[in-house]
Amino acid sequence: MEFPGAETIDPLLDEIEFPAFVEAHYEPPTSSVEEVEAATEEALTRLPWADLPPGATVVIGLGSRGVTDVVPVARCVVEGVRERGFEPVAIPAMGSHGGASVAGQRRTLESLGLTENTLDCPIDARMETGEVRGIPVARAALEGDALLPVNRVKPHTNFDGRLESGLCKMLAVGFGKRAGARVFHERAVTEGYVPTIEGTVRTLRDELTVLGGVAIVENARDETALIEGIPGGELLERESALLEEAKEYMATLPYDDLDALVVDRIGKDVSGTGMDTNVIGRFGVLGAEEPPVPEIDRIAVLGLTEATHGNGHGIGLADVTTVDVIESLALDEMYANALTSGSLSRSRLPVALPTDEHAVAAALTSAGPYDPESARVVWVRDTGHLSTLRISRALADERVDGLSIGDSVALSFSEGKATFSG
């Protein structure tokens, strides 16, 4: 496919003055865990270890992206399992991610810092599954004696409800590999996401030994706010309560109404959808009601993270991007996500323009009358890093709790690439 070059696009875009920007810091009040290892060890004391036979193999599910302290937490869990006389084995509990392949799932864990060396335990990444009352479960999990997911509890990027992203969804989807993810999403379309999660978790608890889980909640600064061990029998109820806390801590944009949001990079290490849908106010899921806020007229995406390895699933939530981004996409991995989850629109290609400058200009001018003095624009590194951002001068005059305004920064374009200086 050939995309139109600058000689074609330039006559279609008026030459504009870009808004003046200032640097801003957004840090709403929150709490954090000072000693992550100590908090993890305390969390493990709440699990019903006495229910396991001597020498049992405990299958530790890992794989959530962008969790700040996932390495020390996971390593402490492995050590805790071994110190209690059991055998730890880790599995990538991530459904179809990593292109639904052994190598891809190992690579995804490695990008999170999770390797056999860092964990000091084997990683069984086999994609084969067996069935538990019609529910696919990783063969590696079925060959163990107990399941122990380790995951962050947070609002999900597809839906909202009393259970969203966390331990229960990892059990219902992640432990099922690609086959389990496919079955889950097919049921969720007709039965609803939350009822499907609840029903799957109950079935797994009835048929397998679900020891429990180690839940992590992060604050708006991507710091660990709490770590809690939840016994298997309490997972549904306790995780629901933790989700409410996670929503209070969640990183959000400081504004509910924007003309444009510019995102430097998206990736699976930031969010399962490349951009956190709760941050951008777009789900892009069949049958899901879009969040009421924020309302963003245009979203421009200018790059991919290195750790996403070309998986730009979620690029379809943007309105405009660059040719460089499109040409770096790993469509095989994106389509694995899209076809397994049914979220086809998230892997659609937005308008691809020759340079960052073209993309930003198109985002600013394509949604109505444009005035650089009044344009409401936020520019972020990615949706996982919202404590430091750049905002247009028009927004700097609005008072927002937790937001402090810094120095002016100058936007410029060198060979079409955006840079700021100040």
TORVO-693061 format. One record per atom (N, C-alpha, C): y negated, z, x negated. Coordinates in steps of 0.2 Angstrom, whole numbers, padded with zeros to 4 digits, always signed. Layout:
N
YZX
...
This chain:
422
+0006+0000-0004
+0000+0000+0000
-0006+0000-0004
-0011-0004-0003
-0017-0004-0006
-0023-0001-0002
-0027+0003-0005
-0032+0006-0001
-0039+0003-0003
-0043+0002+0001
-0050-0001+0000
-0053+0003-0006
-0056-0001-0010
-0060+0002-0016
-0067+0004-0014
-0071+0006-0019
-0078+0008-0018
-0082+0002-0016
-0080-0004-0018
-0084-0010-0016
-0084-0011-0009
-0078-0009-0006
-0077-0010+0002
-0080-0004+0005
-0080+0002+0003
-0082+0008+0006
-0089+0010+0006
-0092+0008+0000
-0099+0010-0001
-0104+0007+0004
-0103+0000+0006
-0107-0002+0012
-0106+0001+0019
-0100+0005+0019
-0099+0008+0026
-0101+0015+0026
-0103+0018+0021
-0106+0025+0020
-0113+0025+0018
-0117+0028+0022
-0124+0028+0020
-0125+0032+0014
-0129+0031+0009
-0131+0035+0004
-0134+0041+0006
-0132+0047+0005
-0135+0053+0008
-0137+0058+0002
-0141+0063+0004
-0142+0069+0000
-0137+0074+0002
-0134+0077-0003
-0129+0082-0001
-0132+0089+0000
-0130+0093+0003
-0133+0100+0005
-0134+0104-0002
-0138+0108-0002
-0139+0113-0008
-0134+0118-0006
-0130+0121-0012
-0125+0126-0011
-0127+0132-0015
-0124+0138-0012
-0125+0144-0016
-0118+0147-0017
-0117+0151-0022
-0110+0154-0022
-0111+0161-0018
-0105+0162-0015
-0105+0168-0011
-0098+0172-0012
-0098+0178-0011
-0092+0183-0012
-0091+0186-0005
-0085+0185-0003
-0083+0188+0004
-0077+0193+0003
-0079+0200+0004
-0074+0205+0003
-0075+0210+0008
-0072+0209+0014
-0072+0214+0019
-0068+0220+0017
-0070+0226+0020
-0066+0232+0017
-0059+0231+0019
-0055+0234+0014
-0048+0234+0014
-0045+0239+0010
-0038+0240+0010
-0034+0244+0005
-0030+0240+0001
-0027+0244-0004
-0022+0240-0009
-0018+0246-0012
-0012+0243-0014
-0007+0247-0017
-0008+0247-0025
-0009+0253-0028
-0010+0253-0035
-0004+0253-0039
+0001+0256-0037
+0008+0256-0041
+0013+0252-0037
+0013+0245-0038
+0018+0241-0035
+0025+0243-0036
+0027+0244-0042
+0034+0246-0043
+0036+0253-0040
+0032+0258-0040
+0033+0264-0037
+0033+0263-0029
+0029+0259-0026
+0029+0258-0019
+0036+0255-0017
+0038+0250-0021
+0044+0246-0020
+0050+0251-0020
+0050+0255-0025
+0056+0260-0026
+0056+0265-0020
+0050+0267-0017
+0050+0271-0012
+0052+0268-0005
+0050+0261-0005
+0052+0257+0001
+0060+0257+0001
+0063+0256-0005
+0071+0256-0005
+0074+0262-0002
+0071+0268-0003
+0074+0274-0001
+0075+0274+0007
+0071+0270+0010
+0072+0270+0018
+0078+0266+0020
+0081+0262+0016
+0087+0258+0018
+0093+0262+0019
+0098+0260+0023
+0104+0263+0024
+0109+0261+0019
+0109+0263+0013
+0113+0261+0008
+0120+0264+0009
+0121+0270+0012
+0127+0273+0014
+0132+0269+0018
+0129+0264+0022
+0133+0260+0026
+0137+0255+0022
+0135+0254+0016
+0139+0249+0012
+0145+0251+0008
+0150+0248+0007
+0156+0250+0003
+0154+0250-0004
+0158+0254-0008
+0156+0254-0015
+0157+0247-0018
+0152+0245-0023
+0152+0239-0026
+0151+0233-0022
+0148+0234-0016
+0146+0228-0012
+0141+0224-0015
+0142+0217-0013
+0137+0212-0015
+0131+0212-0010
+0125+0213-0013
+0119+0213-0008
+0116+0206-0010
+0115+0202-0005
+0112+0195-0005
+0104+0196-0004
+0100+0195-0009
+0093+0196-0008
+0090+0189-0007
+0086+0189-0001
+0083+0183+0001
+0076+0183-0002
+0074+0177-0005
+0068+0176-0008
+0065+0169-0007
+0058+0169-0007
+0056+0162-0007
+0049+0161-0004
+0046+0166-0001
+0039+0165+0002
+0034+0164-0004
+0030+0159-0002
+0025+0156-0007
+0018+0161-0007
+0015+0161-0013
+0009+0164-0013
+0009+0171-0013
+0014+0175-0014
+0014+0182-0013
+0012+0185-0020
+0007+0188-0021
+0004+0190-0027
+0009+0194-0031
+0012+0199-0029
+0017+0203-0032
+0024+0202-0031
+0026+0196-0029
+0033+0195-0028
+0038+0196-0034
+0035+0195-0040
+0040+0195-0046
+0041+0203-0047
+0036+0207-0047
+0038+0214-0048
+0042+0217-0043
+0040+0215-0036
+0044+0218-0031
+0051+0216-0031
+0052+0209-0032
+0059+0207-0032
+0063+0210-0037
+0060+0211-0043
+0063+0214-0049
+0065+0221-0048
+0061+0225-0044
+0062+0231-0043
+0068+0232-0037
+0068+0227-0033
+0073+0227-0028
+0080+0226-0031
+0080+0221-0036
+0087+0220-0040
+0089+0226-0043
+0084+0229-0047
+0086+0235-0051
+0088+0241-0046
+0085+0241-0040
+0087+0246-0035
+0094+0245-0033
+0096+0239-0031
+0102+0238-0029
+0107+0240-0034
+0106+0238-0040
+0111+0239-0046
+0111+0246-0047
+0106+0250-0047
+0106+0257-0049
+0110+0261-0044
+0111+0258-0038
+0114+0262-0032
+0122+0260-0032
+0124+0256-0037
+0131+0254-0038
+0133+0248-0035
+0128+0244-0033
+0130+0237-0029
+0128+0231-0034
+0131+0226-0032
+0130+0219-0036
+0124+0215-0032
+0119+0214-0036
+0113+0210-0033
+0115+0202-0034
+0113+0198-0029
+0113+0191-0030
+0107+0188-0026
+0103+0184-0029
+0097+0181-0025
+0099+0175-0023
+0096+0173-0017
+0096+0166-0014
+0090+0164-0012
+0088+0157-0013
+0082+0154-0010
+0083+0154-0003
+0079+0159+0001
+0080+0159+0008
+0074+0155+0011
+0074+0149+0011
+0068+0145+0012
+0070+0138+0016
+0075+0139+0020
+0076+0133+0024
+0077+0126+0021
+0073+0122+0022
+0073+0115+0019
+0068+0114+0014
+0064+0119+0012
+0059+0118+0007
+0063+0116+0000
+0058+0113-0004
+0061+0111-0011
+0065+0104-0010
+0063+0101-0004
+0067+0094-0003
+0074+0095-0001
+0075+0102+0002
+0082+0103+0004
+0088+0101-0001
+0086+0103-0007
+0091+0102-0013
+0092+0108-0017
+0097+0109-0020
+0098+0114-0025
+0093+0115-0030
+0092+0109-0034
+0087+0109-0039
+0080+0110-0036
+0078+0107-0030
+0072+0108-0028
+0071+0116-0026
+0076+0119-0023
+0075+0126-0021
+0074+0130-0027
+0078+0129-0033
+0078+0133-0039
+0071+0132-0042
+0068+0125-0042
+0062+0124-0044
+0056+0128-0041
+0057+0128-0034
+0052+0132-0030
+0052+0139-0032
+0058+0142-0033
+0058+0149-0035
+0055+0150-0042
+0057+0145-0046
+0054+0146-0053
+0046+0145-0053
+0043+0141-0048
+0036+0141-0048
+0033+0147-0046
+0037+0151-0043
+0035+0158-0040
+0036+0163-0046
+0039+0161-0051
+0040+0166-0057
+0047+0169-0056
+0051+0167-0051
+0058+0170-0050
+0063+0166-0053
+0066+0168-0058
+0071+0165-0062
+0077+0170-0063
+0083+0168-0065
+0088+0173-0067
+0086+0177-0072
+0082+0175-0077
+0079+0179-0082
+0074+0184-0080
+0070+0182-0076
+0065+0187-0073
+0068+0192-0069
+0073+0190-0065
+0076+0195-0060
+0081+0199-0063
+0084+0196-0068
+0090+0199-0071
+0096+0199-0066
+0097+0194-0063
+0103+0193-0058
+0104+0186-0057
+0110+0184-0055
+0111+0177-0053
+0107+0175-0047
+0106+0168-0047
+0103+0165-0041
+0108+0160-0039
+0110+0160-0032
+0114+0156-0029
+0111+0151-0025
+0109+0145-0027
+0105+0141-0023
+0109+0135-0019
+0115+0136-0018
+0119+0131-0014
+0116+0130-0007
+0116+0124-0005
+0114+0122+0002
+0119+0122+0007
+0125+0123+0005
+0131+0123+0010
+0130+0129+0015
+0132+0128+0021
+0132+0134+0026
+0138+0134+0030
+0139+0140+0033
+0144+0141+0038
+0141+0143+0044
+0145+0145+0049
+0142+0146+0056
+0143+0153+0058
+0139+0157+0061
+0140+0163+0064
+0138+0162+0072
+0142+0161+0076
+0141+0160+0083
+0136+0155+0084
+0138+0149+0081
+0133+0143+0081
+0127+0143+0077
+0126+0148+0073
+0120+0148+0069
+0122+0147+0062
+0119+0142+0059
+0121+0140+0052
+0118+0146+0047
+0122+0148+0043
+0120+0153+0038
+0122+0151+0031
+0118+0152+0026
+0120+0150+0019
+0127+0152+0017
+0131+0148+0014
+0137+0150+0012
+0137+0156+0007
+0132+0156+0003
+0131+0161-0002
+0129+0168+0001
+0126+0167+0007
+0125+0174+0011
+0131+0176+0014
+0135+0172+0017
+0141+0174+0020
+0146+0177+0015
+0146+0174+0009
+0151+0177+0004
+0149+0184+0001
+0143+0186+0003
+0141+0193+0001
+0143+0198+0006
+0141+0204+0005
+0143+0210+0010
+0137+0212+0014
+0131+0211+0012
+0125+0213+0015
+0119+0208+0014
+0114+0208+0019
+0108+0204+0018
+0102+0208+0017
+0098+0206+0013
+0092+0210+0011
+0086+0205+0010
+0082+0203+0015
+0077+0199+0014
+0071+0202+0011
+0067+0199+0007
+0061+0202+0004
+0056+0197+0005
+0051+0199+0009
+0046+0194+0011
+0039+0197+0013
+0034+0193+0013
+0028+0195+0016
+0027+0194+0023
+0024+0199+0027
+0023+0199+0034
+0016+0197+0035
+0015+0191+0039
+0009+0188+0040
+0009+0184+0046
+0003+0182+0048
+0003+0177+0054
+0006+0171+0052
+0009+0167+0056
+0013+0161+0055
+0008+0155+0055
+0010+0150+0053
+0005+0144+0053
+0007+0139+0058
+0012+0141+0062
+0014+0136+0068
+0013+0139+0075
+0013+0146+0075
+0013+0149+0082
+0011+0156+0081
+0009+0159+0087
+0008+0167+0087
+0012+0170+0092
+0013+0177+0091
+0017+0181+0095
+0018+0188+0091
+0023+0191+0094
+0024+0198+0091
+0028+0198+0085
+0031+0192+0083
+0035+0191+0077
+0032+0184+0075
+0030+0184+0068
+0028+0178+0066
+0031+0177+0059
+0028+0176+0053
+0031+0175+0047
+0033+0182+0044
+0039+0182+0041
+0041+0189+0038
+0048+0189+0037
+0051+0195+0038
+0058+0196+0037
+0062+0193+0042
+0060+0194+0048
+0065+0191+0054
+0065+0184+0053
+0059+0180+0052
+0059+0173+0052
+0063+0171+0046
+0063+0175+0040
+0067+0173+0034
+0074+0173+0036
+0076+0178+0040
+0083+0179+0042
+0085+0173+0046
+0081+0171+0051
+0082+0166+0056
+0082+0159+0054
+0078+0158+0049
+0077+0151+0047
+0079+0150+0039
+0076+0154+0035
+0077+0154+0028
+0084+0154+0026
+0088+0159+0028
+0095+0160+0026
+0099+0155+0029
+0097+0151+0033
+0101+0145+0036
+0100+0139+0033
+0096+0139+0027
+0095+0133+0023
+0093+0127+0028
+0094+0121+0026
+0091+0115+0030
+0095+0115+0037
+0101+0116+0037
+0105+0116+0044
+0102+0121+0048
+0101+0127+0046
+0099+0133+0050
+0092+0131+0052
+0087+0129+0048
+0081+0127+0050
+0080+0122+0055
+0085+0117+0055
+0085+0112+0060
+0087+0115+0067
+0092+0119+0067
+0094+0122+0073
+0089+0126+0076
+0086+0130+0072
+0081+0135+0074
+0075+0131+0077
+0072+0126+0074
+0067+0122+0077
+0068+0119+0083
+0074+0116+0084
+0076+0113+0090
+0076+0118+0096
+0079+0124+0094
+0079+0129+0100
+0072+0131+0101
+0068+0132+0096
+0061+0135+0097
+0057+0130+0101
+0058+0124+0101
+0054+0119+0105
+0055+0120+0112
+0061+0122+0114
+0062+0123+0121
+0062+0131+0123
+0064+0135+0119
+0065+0142+0121
+0059+0146+0118
+0055+0143+0114
+0049+0147+0111
+0051+0150+0104
+0046+0151+0099
+0048+0153+0093
+0050+0160+0093
+0046+0165+0096
+0048+0172+0096
+0055+0173+0099
+0056+0171+0105
+0063+0172+0108
+0069+0169+0103
+0067+0164+0100
+0072+0161+0095
+0073+0165+0089
+0068+0168+0086
+0069+0173+0081
+0072+0179+0083
+0070+0182+0088
+0074+0188+0091
+0081+0187+0092
+0083+0182+0096
+0090+0180+0097
+0094+0179+0091
+0091+0176+0086
+0095+0174+0080
+0096+0181+0076
+0091+0185+0075
+0091+0191+0071
+0096+0196+0075
+0096+0196+0081
+0101+0200+0085
+0108+0198+0084
+0109+0191+0084
+0116+0189+0083
+0118+0190+0075
+0114+0189+0071
+0116+0191+0064
+0117+0198+0063
+0113+0202+0066
+0115+0210+0065
+0121+0212+0068
+0123+0208+0074
+0130+0210+0077
+0135+0207+0073
+0135+0202+0069
+0141+0199+0066
+0141+0200+0059
+0135+0201+0055
+0135+0202+0048
+0131+0209+0047
+0132+0211+0041
+0128+0217+0039
+0121+0216+0036
+0116+0217+0040
+0109+0216+0038
+0107+0223+0036
+0107+0224+0030
+0105+0231+0027
+0098+0232+0029
+0093+0228+0029
+0086+0229+0031
+0082+0224+0027
+0076+0226+0026
+0072+0221+0022
+0066+0225+0019
+0063+0222+0014
+0057+0224+0011
+0051+0220+0012
+0047+0223+0016
+0041+0220+0019
+0035+0221+0014
+0031+0215+0013
+0025+0216+0009
+0019+0213+0014
+0014+0217+0014
+0008+0215+0018
+0002+0215+0013
-0002+0209+0013
-0007+0208+0008
-0014+0209+0012
-0019+0210+0008
-0026+0211+0010
-0029+0204+0009
-0036+0204+0011
-0040+0198+0011
-0041+0196+0004
-0040+0200-0001
-0041+0198-0008
-0034+0196-0011
-0029+0195-0007
-0023+0193-0010
-0019+0199-0014
-0021+0205-0013
-0018+0210-0016
-0013+0214-0011
-0008+0217-0014
-0003+0220-0010
-0006+0226-0007
-0006+0226+0000
-0009+0232+0004
-0004+0237+0006
+0002+0235+0007
+0008+0240+0008
+0014+0237+0007
+0019+0241+0005
+0026+0239+0004
+0030+0243+0008
+0035+0241+0012
+0039+0245+0017
+0046+0243+0017
+0051+0248+0017
+0058+0246+0018
+0059+0247+0025
+0062+0242+0028
+0064+0243+0035
+0071+0242+0036
+0075+0247+0039
+0082+0247+0040
+0083+0241+0045
+0089+0238+0045
+0091+0232+0049
+0090+0233+0056
+0092+0239+0058
+0092+0241+0066
+0085+0241+0068
+0080+0242+0064
+0073+0243+0066
+0068+0237+0064
+0071+0231+0062
+0067+0226+0060
+0063+0223+0065
+0065+0221+0071
+0061+0218+0076
+0055+0222+0078
+0056+0229+0079
+0051+0233+0082
+0046+0234+0076
+0048+0236+0070
+0044+0238+0065
+0040+0232+0062
+0043+0227+0061
+0039+0221+0059
+0034+0219+0063
+0035+0220+0070
+0030+0218+0075
+0023+0222+0074
+0025+0229+0072
+0019+0233+0071
+0016+0231+0064
+0019+0229+0059
+0017+0227+0053
+0012+0221+0053
+0015+0216+0058
+0011+0210+0059
+0004+0212+0061
+0003+0217+0066
-0004+0218+0068
-0008+0221+0062
-0005+0225+0058
-0009+0227+0052
-0011+0221+0047
-0006+0216+0047
-0007+0210+0042
-0013+0206+0045
-0013+0206+0052
-0019+0202+0055
-0026+0205+0053
-0026+0212+0053
-0032+0216+0051
-0034+0214+0044
-0029+0214+0040
-0030+0213+0033
-0031+0205+0031
-0030+0201+0035
-0029+0194+0034
-0036+0191+0031
-0035+0186+0026
-0041+0183+0023
-0043+0177+0028
-0049+0177+0030
-0052+0172+0034
-0058+0170+0031
-0061+0164+0034
-0067+0162+0033
-0073+0166+0036
-0078+0167+0033
-0083+0171+0036
-0087+0168+0042
-0086+0162+0043
-0089+0159+0049
-0084+0156+0054
-0086+0155+0060
-0082+0153+0065
-0084+0146+0067
-0089+0143+0065
-0092+0137+0067
-0094+0133+0061
-0091+0127+0059
-0093+0124+0053
-0093+0116+0055
-0098+0113+0051
-0098+0106+0052
-0092+0103+0047
-0091+0106+0041
-0086+0103+0037
-0083+0109+0032
-0077+0108+0031
-0074+0113+0026
-0071+0108+0021
-0073+0109+0014
-0070+0106+0009
-0065+0110+0005
-0059+0108+0004
-0054+0111+0001
-0052+0108-0006
-0053+0111-0011
-0051+0108-0018
-0044+0106-0018
-0039+0110-0016
-0032+0109-0017
-0028+0112-0011
-0023+0109-0009
-0018+0112-0005
-0011+0112-0008
-0006+0116-0006
+0000+0116-0009
+0005+0121-0006
+0011+0120-0007
+0016+0125-0004
+0016+0132-0007
+0013+0132-0013
+0012+0139-0016
+0006+0143-0012
+0002+0139-0009
-0003+0142-0005
-0001+0144+0002
+0002+0139+0005
+0004+0140+0012
+0010+0135+0014
+0014+0137+0018
+0020+0132+0020
+0017+0126+0023
+0011+0126+0025
+0007+0120+0027
+0002+0117+0023
+0002+0120+0017
-0003+0117+0012
-0009+0121+0012
-0012+0121+0019
-0018+0125+0020
-0015+0130+0026
-0018+0136+0025
-0016+0141+0030
-0019+0139+0037
-0015+0138+0042
-0018+0136+0048
-0022+0141+0052
-0021+0147+0051
-0025+0152+0054
-0032+0153+0051
-0032+0150+0044
-0039+0150+0041
-0043+0144+0044
-0040+0138+0044
-0043+0132+0046
-0044+0131+0054
-0040+0135+0058
-0040+0134+0065
-0037+0128+0068
-0032+0126+0064
-0028+0120+0066
-0020+0121+0065
-0016+0121+0071
-0009+0121+0070
-0006+0115+0069
-0008+0110+0073
-0005+0103+0073
+0003+0103+0074
+0005+0107+0079
+0012+0108+0081
+0012+0106+0089
+0017+0102+0090
+0018+0100+0097
+0019+0106+0102
+0015+0106+0107
+0016+0112+0112
+0013+0118+0110
+0010+0119+0104
+0006+0125+0102
-0001+0124+0103
-0004+0129+0106
-0011+0130+0108
-0015+0131+0102
-0020+0127+0100
-0024+0128+0094
-0028+0135+0094
-0029+0138+0089
-0033+0144+0088
-0040+0143+0091
-0043+0147+0094
-0050+0146+0097
-0055+0146+0091
-0054+0150+0086
-0058+0149+0080
-0054+0149+0074
-0057+0146+0068
-0064+0143+0068
-0064+0136+0071
-0070+0134+0073
-0070+0127+0075
-0073+0123+0069
-0070+0119+0066
-0072+0115+0060
-0071+0108+0062
-0077+0104+0062
-0077+0097+0064
-0073+0093+0059
-0074+0094+0053
-0071+0089+0048
-0068+0093+0042
-0062+0092+0040
-0059+0095+0034
-0058+0089+0029
-0060+0091+0023
-0059+0086+0017
-0054+0090+0012
-0049+0086+0010
-0044+0089+0005
-0045+0085-0002
-0046+0088-0007
-0048+0084-0014
-0042+0084-0019
-0037+0088-0018
-0032+0089-0023
-0026+0093-0020
-0020+0093-0025
-0014+0096-0024
-0014+0101-0029
-0010+0107-0028
-0009+0112-0033
-0003+0109-0038
-0003+0111-0044
+0002+0109-0048
+0009+0111-0046
+0009+0118-0043
+0015+0121-0042
+0019+0118-0035
+0015+0114-0032
+0018+0111-0026
+0022+0105-0027
+0021+0102-0033
+0026+0097-0036
+0025+0091-0031
+0019+0089-0029
+0018+0083-0024
+0019+0084-0017
+0022+0090-0015
+0023+0091-0008
+0017+0093-0005
+0014+0088-0001
+0008+0089+0002
+0009+0090+0010
+0014+0092+0012
+0015+0093+0019
+0009+0098+0021
+0006+0095+0027
+0000+0099+0029
-0006+0094+0028
-0005+0089+0024
-0011+0085+0022
-0014+0082+0029
-0009+0081+0034
-0011+0078+0040
-0016+0082+0044
-0017+0089+0042
-0022+0093+0046
-0029+0091+0043
-0029+0088+0038
-0036+0086+0035
-0038+0079+0039
-0045+0078+0039
-0047+0072+0041
-0048+0067+0036
-0049+0069+0030
-0051+0064+0025
-0049+0067+0018
-0046+0062+0014
-0044+0064+0007
-0046+0059+0002
-0043+0059-0004
-0044+0054-0009
-0037+0050-0010
-0038+0044-0013
-0033+0039-0014
-0028+0043-0020
-0032+0046-0024
-0028+0050-0029
-0023+0055-0026
-0025+0059-0021
-0021+0063-0018
-0015+0060-0015
-0016+0055-0011
-0011+0051-0007
-0006+0048-0012
-0008+0046-0018
-0004+0043-0023
+0000+0048-0027
-0001+0054-0026
+0002+0059-0030
+0007+0063-0025
+0008+0061-0019
+0012+0064-0014
+0019+0063-0015
+0023+0068-0014
+0031+0067-0015
+0033+0067-0007
+0033+0061-0005
+0035+0060+0002
+0042+0062+0004
+0047+0062-0001
+0053+0064+0001
+0053+0071+0003
+0050+0075-0001
+0050+0083+0001
+0046+0084+0007
+0040+0080+0008
+0036+0081+0014
+0040+0079+0020
+0044+0074+0020
+0047+0071+0026
+0053+0076+0027
+0056+0079+0022
+0061+0084+0023
+0058+0090+0027
+0052+0092+0026
+0049+0097+0030
+0047+0095+0037
+0044+0089+0037
+0042+0087+0043
+0048+0085+0048
+0053+0082+0046
+0059+0081+0050
+0063+0087+0052
+0063+0092+0048
+0067+0098+0049
+0063+0102+0054
+0057+0103+0053
+0053+0107+0058
+0050+0104+0064
+0050+0097+0064
+0047+0093+0070
+0040+0093+0069
+0037+0095+0064
+0029+0095+0064
+0027+0089+0060
+0028+0083+0064
+0027+0076+0061
+0020+0075+0059
+0016+0078+0063
+0008+0076+0062
+0006+0079+0056
+0009+0084+0053
+0007+0088+0047
+0008+0083+0041
+0012+0079+0041
+0014+0074+0036
+0011+0067+0037
+0006+0067+0042
+0003+0060+0042
-0002+0060+0037
-0005+0054+0036
-0010+0053+0030
-0017+0052+0033
-0021+0056+0031
-0028+0056+0033
-0031+0050+0030
-0038+0048+0032
-0041+0043+0029
-0042+0044+0021
-0040+0039+0017
-0040+0040+0010
-0045+0036+0007
-0050+0039+0004
-0056+0036+0001
-0056+0036-0007
-0060+0032-0010
-0059+0031-0017
-0060+0037-0022
-0065+0041-0020
-0067+0047-0024
-0068+0053-0020
-0069+0059-0023
-0071+0065-0020
-0078+0064-0017
-0082+0060-0020
-0089+0059-0017
-0089+0055-0011
-0085+0050-0010
-0084+0046-0004
-0081+0051+0001
-0076+0055-0001
-0072+0059+0004
-0077+0064+0007
-0081+0068+0003
-0086+0073+0005
-0091+0070+0010
-0094+0064+0007
-0099+0061+0011
-0096+0059+0018
-0090+0056+0019
-0087+0054+0025
-0086+0060+0029
-0084+0066+0027
-0083+0072+0031
-0090+0074+0033
-0095+0074+0030
-0102+0076+0032
-0105+0072+0037
-0104+0065+0037
-0108+0061+0041
-0104+0058+0047
-0097+0060+0047
-0093+0056+0053
-0093+0060+0059
-0096+0066+0060
-0095+0070+0066
-0101+0071+0069
-0106+0067+0069
-0112+0067+0072
-0118+0067+0068
-0124+0068+0070
-0130+0068+0066
-0130+0072+0060
-0132+0070+0054
-0131+0074+0048
-0138+0075+0045
-0139+0082+0043
-0145+0084+0040
-0143+0089+0035
-0145+0087+0028
-0143+0092+0023
-0146+0099+0023
-0151+0099+0027
-0155+0106+0027
-0151+0110+0032
-0148+0108+0037
-0145+0112+0042
-0137+0111+0042
-0134+0107+0038
-0127+0106+0038
-0123+0113+0036
-0118+0114+0040
-0114+0121+0040
-0108+0119+0036
-0108+0120+0029
-0102+0118+0025
-0100+0123+0021
-0093+0124+0021
-0090+0129+0016
-0085+0125+0011
-0086+0127+0005
-0081+0124+0000
-0077+0129-0003
-0070+0128-0003
-0066+0133-0006
-0061+0130-0011
-0059+0135-0015
-0053+0133-0020
-0047+0131-0016
-0045+0135-0012
-0039+0134-0007
-0039+0139-0002
-0035+0139+0003
-0036+0144+0009
-0033+0150+0007
-0030+0151+0001
-0027+0157-0001
-0032+0161-0005
-0038+0158-0007
-0043+0161-0011
-0049+0161-0008
-0051+0166-0004
-0057+0165+0000
-0062+0171-0002
-0061+0174-0007
-0066+0180-0009
-0072+0176-0012
-0071+0171-0016
-0076+0167-0019
-0077+0160-0016
-0082+0158-0013
-0083+0152-0010
-0090+0149-0011
-0091+0143-0010
-0098+0140-0010
-0100+0138-0003
-0106+0140-0001
-0108+0138+0006
-0115+0135+0005
-0116+0131+0010
-0122+0127+0011
-0128+0132+0012
-0134+0130+0010
-0140+0134+0010
-0141+0136+0018
-0139+0132+0022
-0140+0134+0029
-0136+0140+0032
-0131+0141+0028
-0126+0147+0030
-0129+0153+0027
-0132+0152+0021
-0134+0158+0017
-0139+0163+0021
-0142+0160+0026
-0147+0165+0029
-0144+0169+0035
-0137+0168+0036
-0134+0171+0042
-0131+0178+0039
-0132+0183+0042
-0129+0190+0040
-0122+0190+0042
-0117+0191+0037
-0110+0192+0039
-0108+0198+0035
-0104+0203+0038
-0102+0209+0035
-0097+0207+0030
-0098+0210+0024
-0094+0209+0018
-0095+0203+0014
-0101+0199+0016
-0103+0193+0012
-0109+0195+0008
-0109+0193+0002
-0114+0194-0002
-0116+0187-0005
-0122+0185-0006
-0125+0179-0008
-0127+0179-0015
-0124+0174-0019
-0125+0174-0026
-0130+0169-0028
-0130+0166-0034
-0134+0161-0036
-0133+0154-0033
-0138+0150-0034
-0138+0143-0032
-0133+0139-0037
-0129+0135-0034
-0125+0130-0039
-0126+0123-0037
-0126+0119-0042
-0128+0112-0041
-0121+0108-0040
-0121+0104-0035
-0115+0099-0034
-0117+0093-0037
-0112+0090-0041
-0113+0084-0044
-0106+0080-0044
-0106+0074-0046
-0100+0070-0046
-0100+0066-0052
-0095+0067-0056
-0094+0063-0062
-0088+0059-0062
-0089+0052-0062
-0084+0047-0060
-0081+0049-0054
-0085+0051-0049
-0082+0052-0042
-0079+0059-0041
-0078+0063-0046
-0075+0069-0046
-0080+0075-0045
-0079+0079-0040
-0084+0084-0038
-0084+0090-0044
-0090+0092-0046
-0091+0098-0050
-0097+0102-0048
-0096+0108-0049
-0102+0113-0048
-0104+0116-0054
-0111+0117-0055
-0114+0120-0061
-0119+0125-0058
-0121+0130-0062
-0126+0135-0060
-0128+0139-0065
